[in-house]
Amino acid sequence: MQSLFSLSFDALVTSLFICLLLRQAMILLLPDHIAGPGGWLVDTKVRGEQ
């Protein structure tokens, strides 16, 4: 439990930024059926859209 409190704000922001960069890289580099509208890994379809 002590290690949980040793995380700094900078470490949390950095990990969030890296996750967002990886998501964007997957959307740009992977085919649409994997990471695109209706994709099984990253679904970029807007809710309510058909």
N, C-alpha and C positions, 0 to 999 in steps of 0.2 A: 504494500500500500504506500510505503514511503517513496518508491520510485515514481508513482503516479504524480505526486506533488512536485517532483523535481523537473517536470517538463516546463520549459519556458514558453512564453508567448511567441518568441521568435521561432522556436522549433515547431509549434503548432501551425503558425502561418506558413512556414516553409513547406511543411508536409501537405497542407491544403493546396498551396500553389503548385507543387509537383503533381498532385493528383489531378488538378484541373488541366495542367499541361499535357499529361498523359492521355486524358480523355479527349482533348482536342486533337492530339496527334493520331489517336485511333480513328477518330471521325474523318480526318483528312486522308489517312493512308489505307485504311481497310475498305474493302468493297461494301456497297450499300446493304447487301443482305446480311452482313455481319454488324456493321456500325453505320447505320443510316436510318431513313424512315422505315420503321417496321423491323429493324435489325434485331438479331437475337442477343447480341452482346451489349450494344449501346443503341437504344431506340431514340431517335431524334424527332420522331413524329410529335406534333403538338397535340395535346389532349383535345378531344372533340373533333379532330380532323379525320376525314375518312380516307 
